[in-house]
Amino acid sequence: MKNIHSFLLVLLIHFPLFNTAIAEDNKTALVPLPSVDDFTRGENGWAFGLGFGVEYETAYEGSDEFGFEIQPAGAVQWRDGNNIYYFAGEAFGWRSVVNDNWLLDALVGFDEGREEGDSDDGRLDGLGDQDEGFELVFQARRSFTEDWRYWLVGRLVASDEGNLGLFGVGRRFGDQVDGTGSEINLVAVFHDSEYANKGFGIDAQQSADSGLQETNLSAGIRSVGIDYNYRHNINNNWQIYGEALFEYYSSEVRDSPIARSNYEAEIGISVIYVF
Protein backbone atom coordinates (compact mmCIF):
# COMPACT_ATOMS: atom_id res chain seq x y z
CA MET A 1 0.00 0.00 0.00
CA LYS A 2 3.01 2.24 0.07
CA ASN A 3 3.37 2.22 -3.60
CA ILE A 4 -1.83 3.31 -10.58
CA HIS A 5 -2.92 3.15 -15.71
CA SER A 6 -1.85 5.86 -18.10
CA PHE A 7 -5.10 5.53 -20.05
CA LEU A 8 -7.21 6.30 -16.99
CA LEU A 9 -4.82 9.07 -16.02
CA VAL A 10 -5.16 10.87 -19.36
CA LEU A 11 -8.90 10.23 -19.59
CA LEU A 12 -9.71 11.64 -16.18
CA ILE A 13 -7.31 14.57 -16.22
CA HIS A 14 -9.36 15.90 -19.13
CA PHE A 15 -12.66 15.29 -17.33
CA PRO A 16 -14.63 18.59 -17.10
CA LEU A 17 -14.03 20.53 -13.92
CA PHE A 18 -16.74 22.37 -12.02
CA ASN A 19 -16.90 24.86 -9.15
CA THR A 20 -17.50 23.57 -5.67
CA ALA A 21 -19.02 25.66 -2.91
CA ILE A 22 -17.17 23.85 -0.17
CA ALA A 23 -13.79 24.91 -1.59
CA GLU A 24 -14.54 28.39 -2.84
CA ASP A 25 -17.31 30.06 -0.87
CA ASN A 26 -16.31 29.05 2.63
CA LYS A 27 -12.54 29.39 2.27
CA THR A 28 -12.13 25.80 3.43
CA ALA A 29 -9.89 22.95 2.36
CA LEU A 30 -10.39 21.48 -1.09
CA VAL A 31 -12.01 18.57 0.73
CA PRO A 32 -12.25 18.30 4.55
CA LEU A 33 -10.29 15.04 4.75
CA PRO A 34 -7.35 14.69 7.18
CA SER A 35 -5.50 12.36 4.81
CA VAL A 36 -5.35 15.02 2.05
CA ASP A 37 -2.63 17.66 2.45
CA ASP A 38 -4.00 21.14 1.75
CA PHE A 39 -1.90 24.09 2.88
CA THR A 40 -3.72 26.70 0.74
CA ARG A 41 -6.15 27.96 3.43
CA GLY A 42 -8.79 28.13 0.69
CA GLU A 43 -6.82 30.70 -1.34
CA ASN A 44 -5.53 30.48 -4.89
CA GLY A 45 -1.79 30.66 -5.50
CA TRP A 46 1.27 29.16 -3.86
CA ALA A 47 1.20 27.33 -0.53
CA PHE A 48 3.99 25.67 1.41
CA GLY A 49 4.15 23.16 4.24
CA LEU A 50 7.48 21.93 5.59
CA GLY A 51 8.30 19.51 8.38
CA PHE A 52 9.45 16.03 9.27
CA GLY A 53 7.96 12.81 10.53
CA VAL A 54 9.00 9.72 12.44
CA GLU A 55 7.69 6.32 11.33
CA TYR A 56 7.86 2.94 13.02
CA GLU A 57 7.31 0.32 10.35
CA THR A 58 8.28 -3.02 8.86
CA ALA A 59 11.67 -3.08 7.13
CA TYR A 60 10.15 -4.32 3.85
CA GLU A 61 6.87 -5.87 2.70
CA GLY A 62 6.44 -9.20 4.47
CA SER A 63 9.18 -8.52 7.02
CA ASP A 64 8.98 -9.36 10.71
CA GLU A 65 11.68 -6.75 11.42
CA PHE A 66 10.64 -3.27 12.56
CA GLY A 67 12.50 -0.01 12.81
CA PHE A 68 12.26 3.77 13.02
CA GLU A 69 12.72 6.03 10.02
CA ILE A 70 12.76 9.83 9.72
CA GLN A 71 10.96 11.20 6.67
CA PRO A 72 10.36 14.71 5.29
CA ALA A 73 6.79 15.97 5.51
CA GLY A 74 4.80 18.68 3.78
CA ALA A 75 4.50 19.83 0.16
CA VAL A 76 4.77 22.71 -2.27
CA GLN A 77 1.33 23.42 -3.74
CA TRP A 78 -0.29 25.67 -6.33
CA ARG A 79 -4.05 26.11 -6.11
CA ASP A 80 -6.25 27.25 -8.98
CA GLY A 81 -9.91 27.04 -7.97
CA ASN A 82 -10.80 23.38 -7.50
CA ASN A 83 -7.37 22.18 -8.65
CA ILE A 84 -4.20 21.75 -6.63
CA TYR A 85 -0.87 20.92 -8.28
CA TYR A 86 1.79 19.73 -5.88
CA PHE A 87 5.27 18.41 -5.29
CA ALA A 88 5.62 16.23 -2.19
CA GLY A 89 8.76 14.25 -1.50
CA GLU A 90 9.36 12.13 -4.59
CA ALA A 91 5.96 12.74 -6.21
CA PHE A 92 4.52 15.30 -8.62
CA GLY A 93 0.74 15.36 -8.69
CA TRP A 94 -2.61 17.00 -9.35
CA ARG A 95 -5.89 16.72 -7.49
CA SER A 96 -9.29 18.20 -8.18
CA VAL A 97 -12.85 18.21 -6.89
CA VAL A 98 -15.40 17.44 -9.61
CA ASN A 99 -19.17 17.92 -9.21
CA ASP A 100 -18.72 18.49 -5.44
CA ASN A 101 -18.58 14.77 -4.58
CA TRP A 102 -15.67 13.42 -6.63
CA LEU A 103 -12.03 13.87 -5.58
CA LEU A 104 -9.56 12.88 -8.30
CA ASP A 105 -5.84 12.58 -7.68
CA ALA A 106 -3.13 11.69 -10.22
CA LEU A 107 0.61 11.62 -9.63
CA VAL A 108 3.95 10.37 -10.85
CA GLY A 109 5.88 8.79 -8.00
CA PHE A 110 9.21 7.07 -7.42
CA ASP A 111 9.64 3.52 -6.13
CA GLU A 112 13.00 2.94 -4.45
CA GLY A 113 12.75 -0.84 -4.78
CA ARG A 114 13.92 -3.46 -2.28
CA GLU A 115 17.52 -4.14 -1.38
CA GLU A 116 19.09 -7.17 0.27
CA GLY A 117 20.40 -4.85 2.98
CA ASP A 118 16.85 -3.92 4.01
CA SER A 119 16.91 -7.00 6.25
CA ASP A 120 19.34 -6.74 9.14
CA ASP A 121 18.85 -10.46 9.77
CA GLY A 122 19.92 -11.45 6.26
CA ARG A 123 16.45 -12.67 5.26
CA LEU A 124 16.85 -11.19 1.75
CA ASP A 125 20.35 -12.51 1.05
CA GLY A 126 20.56 -14.03 -2.42
CA LEU A 127 17.41 -12.35 -3.72
CA GLY A 128 19.28 -9.42 -5.25
CA ASP A 129 18.44 -5.72 -5.31
CA GLN A 130 15.36 -4.51 -7.15
CA ASP A 131 15.64 -1.67 -9.63
CA GLU A 132 14.32 1.76 -8.82
CA GLY A 133 11.52 3.03 -11.03
CA PHE A 134 8.58 5.34 -11.58
CA GLU A 135 4.93 4.65 -10.90
CA LEU A 136 1.77 6.28 -12.20
CA VAL A 137 -0.89 6.57 -9.52
CA PHE A 138 -4.52 7.48 -9.98
CA GLN A 139 -6.99 7.70 -7.09
CA ALA A 140 -10.68 8.60 -6.98
CA ARG A 141 -12.99 9.12 -4.03
CA ARG A 142 -16.77 9.37 -4.37
CA SER A 143 -18.51 10.96 -1.38
CA PHE A 144 -22.03 9.92 -0.41
CA THR A 145 -22.68 13.19 1.45
CA GLU A 146 -22.07 16.89 0.86
CA ASP A 147 -19.82 17.12 3.92
CA TRP A 148 -17.65 14.15 2.93
CA ARG A 149 -18.77 11.99 5.83
CA TYR A 150 -18.72 8.67 3.92
CA TRP A 151 -17.06 7.70 0.64
CA LEU A 152 -15.85 5.00 -1.71
CA VAL A 153 -12.19 5.01 -2.69
CA GLY A 154 -10.33 3.38 -5.56
CA ARG A 155 -6.66 3.51 -6.49
CA LEU A 156 -4.65 2.17 -9.41
CA VAL A 157 -0.85 1.89 -9.46
CA ALA A 158 0.81 1.23 -12.82
CA SER A 159 4.51 0.53 -13.32
CA ASP A 160 6.78 -1.42 -15.64
CA GLU A 161 6.85 -4.12 -12.96
CA GLY A 162 3.12 -4.73 -12.69
CA ASN A 163 -0.07 -3.14 -11.49
CA LEU A 164 -1.89 -2.85 -8.19
CA GLY A 165 -5.45 -1.84 -7.32
CA LEU A 166 -7.10 -0.76 -4.07
CA PHE A 167 -10.82 -0.47 -3.33
CA GLY A 168 -12.49 0.48 -0.09
CA VAL A 169 -14.80 2.62 2.00
CA GLY A 170 -14.04 5.48 4.37
CA ARG A 171 -15.56 7.60 7.11
CA ARG A 172 -14.64 11.01 8.48
CA PHE A 173 -15.08 12.03 12.12
CA GLY A 174 -15.61 15.58 13.34
CA ASP A 175 -17.34 18.59 11.78
CA GLN A 176 -14.29 20.66 10.77
CA VAL A 177 -14.05 21.89 7.19
CA ASP A 178 -10.34 22.80 7.26
CA GLY A 179 -8.99 19.27 6.86
CA THR A 180 -8.43 18.59 10.56
CA GLY A 181 -10.00 15.77 12.53
CA SER A 182 -9.72 12.06 11.80
CA GLU A 183 -10.79 9.48 9.25
CA ILE A 184 -10.68 5.73 8.77
CA ASN A 185 -10.55 3.60 5.62
CA LEU A 186 -11.22 -0.12 5.16
CA VAL A 187 -9.68 -1.46 1.95
CA ALA A 188 -8.97 -4.54 -0.14
CA VAL A 189 -5.83 -4.61 -2.27
CA PHE A 190 -5.37 -6.59 -5.51
CA HIS A 191 -2.33 -7.20 -7.70
CA ASP A 192 -1.52 -8.76 -11.05
CA SER A 193 0.96 -11.63 -11.19
CA GLU A 194 3.89 -9.42 -12.18
CA TYR A 195 3.40 -7.06 -9.25
CA ALA A 196 2.79 -10.00 -6.89
CA ASN A 197 6.05 -11.68 -7.86
CA LYS A 198 7.95 -8.41 -7.62
CA GLY A 199 7.36 -8.40 -3.87
CA PHE A 200 6.91 -12.06 -2.96
CA GLY A 201 8.02 -14.24 -5.87
CA ILE A 202 11.29 -16.18 -6.08
CA ASP A 203 12.63 -17.27 -9.47
CA ALA A 204 14.98 -20.18 -10.15
CA GLN A 205 18.17 -18.11 -9.90
CA GLN A 206 17.06 -16.42 -6.68
CA SER A 207 16.14 -19.80 -5.25
CA ALA A 208 19.59 -21.19 -6.03
CA ASP A 209 21.34 -18.14 -4.55
CA SER A 210 19.20 -17.82 -1.42
CA GLY A 211 18.23 -21.40 -0.64
CA LEU A 212 14.57 -20.37 -0.52
CA GLN A 213 11.91 -22.37 -2.35
CA GLU A 214 11.08 -21.19 -5.88
CA THR A 215 7.76 -19.35 -5.68
CA ASN A 216 5.42 -18.02 -8.36
CA LEU A 217 2.31 -16.05 -7.37
CA SER A 218 -0.81 -15.50 -9.45
CA ALA A 219 -3.00 -12.42 -9.80
CA GLY A 220 -5.65 -11.88 -7.15
CA ILE A 221 -6.22 -10.40 -3.75
CA ARG A 222 -3.09 -9.19 -1.99
CA SER A 223 -4.40 -8.05 1.37
CA VAL A 224 -7.12 -6.39 3.40
CA GLY A 225 -6.31 -3.42 5.56
CA ILE A 226 -7.35 -0.57 7.78
CA ASP A 227 -5.87 2.93 7.71
CA TYR A 228 -6.42 5.70 10.28
CA ASN A 229 -5.46 9.37 9.74
CA TYR A 230 -5.45 12.30 12.17
CA ARG A 231 -4.65 15.99 11.63
CA HIS A 232 -4.68 18.78 14.22
CA ASN A 233 -3.79 22.48 13.99
CA ILE A 234 -1.72 23.51 17.00
CA ASN A 235 -1.99 27.16 15.95
CA ASN A 236 -2.22 29.16 12.74
CA ASN A 237 1.06 27.76 11.40
CA TRP A 238 1.87 24.48 13.12
CA GLN A 239 0.00 21.23 12.62
CA ILE A 240 0.37 17.58 13.61
CA TYR A 241 -0.41 14.70 11.27
CA GLY A 242 -0.57 11.06 12.31
CA GLU A 243 -1.27 7.82 10.48
CA ALA A 244 -1.59 4.17 11.50
CA LEU A 245 -1.85 1.28 9.04
CA PHE A 246 -2.49 -2.45 9.41
CA GLU A 247 -2.52 -4.76 6.38
CA TYR A 248 -3.23 -8.53 6.58
CA TYR A 249 -1.90 -10.57 3.67
CA SER A 250 -3.82 -13.13 1.63
CA SER A 251 -3.05 -16.83 2.05
CA GLU A 252 -0.97 -17.00 -1.15
CA VAL A 253 1.19 -14.08 -0.04
CA ARG A 254 1.55 -15.53 3.46
CA ASP A 255 2.81 -18.80 1.95
CA SER A 256 5.72 -17.03 0.23
CA PRO A 257 9.10 -17.61 1.95
CA ILE A 258 9.67 -13.85 1.72
CA ALA A 259 6.66 -13.21 3.95
CA ARG A 260 8.12 -13.72 7.42
CA SER A 261 5.02 -12.11 8.89
CA ASN A 262 1.32 -12.42 8.06
CA TYR A 263 0.84 -8.67 8.17
CA GLU A 264 2.39 -5.27 7.61
CA ALA A 265 2.02 -2.48 10.16
CA GLU A 266 3.09 1.13 10.32
CA ILE A 267 2.56 4.08 12.60
CA GLY A 268 3.88 7.59 12.09
CA ILE A 269 3.59 11.15 13.29
CA SER A 270 4.66 14.36 11.56
CA VAL A 271 5.02 18.00 12.57
CA ILE A 272 4.46 20.50 9.75
CA TYR A 273 4.91 24.26 9.55
CA VAL A 274 2.47 25.93 7.14
CA PHE A 275 3.81 29.20 5.69
C-alpha positions in Angstrom: 0.0 0.0 0.0 3.0 2.2 0.1 3.4 2.2 -3.6 -1.8 3.3 -10.6 -2.9 3.1 -15.7 -1.8 5.9 -18.1 -5.1 5.5 -20.0 -7.2 6.3 -17.0 -4.8 9.1 -16.0 -5.2 10.9 -19.4 -8.9 10.2 -19.6 -9.7 11.6 -16.2 -7.3 14.6 -16.2 -9.4 15.9 -19.1 -12.7 15.3 -17.3 -14.6 18.6 -17.1 -14.0 20.5 -13.9 -16.7 22.4 -12.0 -16.9 24.9 -9.2 -17.5 23.6 -5.7 -19.0 25.7 -2.9 -17.2 23.8 -0.2 -13.8 24.9 -1.6 -14.5 28.4 -2.8 -17.3 30.1 -0.9 -16.3 29.1 2.6 -12.5 29.4 2.3 -12.1 25.8 3.4 -9.9 23.0 2.4 -10.4 21.5 -1.1 -12.0 18.6 0.7 -12.2 18.3 4.5 -10.3 15.0 4.7 -7.4 14.7 7.2 -5.5 12.4 4.8 -5.3 15.0 2.1 -2.6 17.7 2.4 -4.0 21.1 1.8 -1.9 24.1 2.9 -3.7 26.7 0.7 -6.2 28.0 3.4 -8.8 28.1 0.7 -6.8 30.7 -1.3 -5.5 30.5 -4.9 -1.8 30.7 -5.5 1.3 29.2 -3.9 1.2 27.3 -0.5 4.0 25.7 1.4 4.2 23.2 4.2 7.5 21.9 5.6 8.3 19.5 8.4 9.4 16.0 9.3 8.0 12.8 10.5 9.0 9.7 12.4 7.7 6.3 11.3 7.9 2.9 13.0 7.3 0.3 10.3 8.3 -3.0 8.9 11.7 -3.1 7.1 10.1 -4.3 3.8 6.9 -5.9 2.7 6.4 -9.2 4.5 9.2 -8.5 7.0 9.0 -9.4 10.7 11.7 -6.7 11.4 10.6 -3.3 12.6 12.5 0.0 12.8 12.3 3.8 13.0 12.7 6.0 10.0 12.8 9.8 9.7 11.0 11.2 6.7 10.4 14.7 5.3 6.8 16.0 5.5 4.8 18.7 3.8 4.5 19.8 0.2 4.8 22.7 -2.3 1.3 23.4 -3.7 -0.3 25.7 -6.3 -4.1 26.1 -6.1 -6.3 27.3 -9.0 -9.9 27.0 -8.0 -10.8 23.4 -7.5 -7.4 22.2 -8.7 -4.2 21.7 -6.6 -0.9 20.9 -8.3 1.8 19.7 -5.9 5.3 18.4 -5.3 5.6 16.2 -2.2 8.8 14.3 -1.5 9.4 12.1 -4.6 6.0 12.7 -6.2 4.5 15.3 -8.6 0.7 15.4 -8.7 -2.6 17.0 -9.4 -5.9 16.7 -7.5 -9.3 18.2 -8.2 -12.9 18.2 -6.9 -15.4 17.4 -9.6 -19.2 17.9 -9.2 -18.7 18.5 -5.4 -18.6 14.8 -4.6 -15.7 13.4 -6.6 -12.0 13.9 -5.6 -9.6 12.9 -8.3 -5.8 12.6 -7.7 -3.1 11.7 -10.2 0.6 11.6 -9.6 4.0 10.4 -10.9 5.9 8.8 -8.0 9.2 7.1 -7.4 9.6 3.5 -6.1 13.0 2.9 -4.5 12.7 -0.8 -4.8 13.9 -3.5 -2.3 17.5 -4.1 -1.4 19.1 -7.2 0.3 20.4 -4.9 3.0 16.8 -3.9 4.0 16.9 -7.0 6.3 19.3 -6.7 9.1 18.8 -10.5 9.8 19.9 -11.5 6.3 16.5 -12.7 5.3 16.8 -11.2 1.8 20.3 -12.5 1.1 20.6 -14.0 -2.4 17.4 -12.4 -3.7 19.3 -9.4 -5.3 18.4 -5.7 -5.3 15.4 -4.5 -7.2 15.6 -1.7 -9.6 14.3 1.8 -8.8 11.5 3.0 -11.0 8.6 5.3 -11.6 4.9 4.6 -10.9 1.8 6.3 -12.2 -0.9 6.6 -9.5 -4.5 7.5 -10.0 -7.0 7.7 -7.1 -10.7 8.6 -7.0 -13.0 9.1 -4.0 -16.8 9.4 -4.4 -18.5 11.0 -1.4 -22.0 9.9 -0.4 -22.7 13.2 1.4 -22.1 16.9 0.9 -19.8 17.1 3.9 -17.6 14.1 2.9 -18.8 12.0 5.8 -18.7 8.7 3.9 -17.1 7.7 0.6 -15.8 5.0 -1.7 -12.2 5.0 -2.7 -10.3 3.4 -5.6 -6.7 3.5 -6.5 -4.6 2.2 -9.4 -0.9 1.9 -9.5 0.8 1.2 -12.8 4.5 0.5 -13.3 6.8 -1.4 -15.6 6.8 -4.1 -13.0 3.1 -4.7 -12.7 -0.1 -3.1 -11.5 -1.9 -2.9 -8.2 -5.5 -1.8 -7.3 -7.1 -0.8 -4.1 -10.8 -0.5 -3.3 -12.5 0.5 -0.1 -14.8 2.6 2.0 -14.0 5.5 4.4 -15.6 7.6 7.1 -14.6 11.0 8.5 -15.1 12.0 12.1 -15.6 15.6 13.3 -17.3 18.6 11.8 -14.3 20.7 10.8 -14.0 21.9 7.2 -10.3 22.8 7.3 -9.0 19.3 6.9 -8.4 18.6 10.6 -10.0 15.8 12.5 -9.7 12.1 11.8 -10.8 9.5 9.2 -10.7 5.7 8.8 -10.6 3.6 5.6 -11.2 -0.1 5.2 -9.7 -1.5 2.0 -9.0 -4.5 -0.1 -5.8 -4.6 -2.3 -5.4 -6.6 -5.5 -2.3 -7.2 -7.7 -1.5 -8.8 -11.1 1.0 -11.6 -11.2 3.9 -9.4 -12.2 3.4 -7.1 -9.3 2.8 -10.0 -6.9 6.1 -11.7 -7.9 8.0 -8.4 -7.6 7.4 -8.4 -3.9 6.9 -12.1 -3.0 8.0 -14.2 -5.9 11.3 -16.2 -6.1 12.6 -17.3 -9.5 15.0 -20.2 -10.2 18.2 -18.1 -9.9 17.1 -16.4 -6.7 16.1 -19.8 -5.3 19.6 -21.2 -6.0 21.3 -18.1 -4.6 19.2 -17.8 -1.4 18.2 -21.4 -0.6 14.6 -20.4 -0.5 11.9 -22.4 -2.4 11.1 -21.2 -5.9 7.8 -19.4 -5.7 5.4 -18.0 -8.4 2.3 -16.1 -7.4 -0.8 -15.5 -9.4 -3.0 -12.4 -9.8 -5.6 -11.9 -7.2 -6.2 -10.4 -3.7 -3.1 -9.2 -2.0 -4.4 -8.1 1.4 -7.1 -6.4 3.4 -6.3 -3.4 5.6 -7.4 -0.6 7.8 -5.9 2.9 7.7 -6.4 5.7 10.3 -5.5 9.4 9.7 -5.5 12.3 12.2 -4.7 16.0 11.6 -4.7 18.8 14.2 -3.8 22.5 14.0 -1.7 23.5 17.0 -2.0 27.2 16.0 -2.2 29.2 12.7 1.1 27.8 11.4 1.9 24.5 13.1 0.0 21.2 12.6 0.4 17.6 13.6 -0.4 14.7 11.3 -0.6 11.1 12.3 -1.3 7.8 10.5 -1.6 4.2 11.5 -1.8 1.3 9.0 -2.5 -2.4 9.4 -2.5 -4.8 6.4 -3.2 -8.5 6.6 -1.9 -10.6 3.7 -3.8 -13.1 1.6 -3.1 -16.8 2.1 -1.0 -17.0 -1.2 1.2 -14.1 0.0 1.5 -15.5 3.5 2.8 -18.8 2.0 5.7 -17.0 0.2 9.1 -17.6 2.0 9.7 -13.9 1.7 6.7 -13.2 4.0 8.1 -13.7 7.4 5.0 -12.1 8.9 1.3 -12.4 8.1 0.8 -8.7 8.2 2.4 -5.3 7.6 2.0 -2.5 10.2 3.1 1.1 10.3 2.6 4.1 12.6 3.9 7.6 12.1 3.6 11.2 13.3 4.7 14.4 11.6 5.0 18.0 12.6 4.5 20.5 9.8 4.9 24.3 9.5 2.5 25.9 7.1 3.8 29.2 5.7 
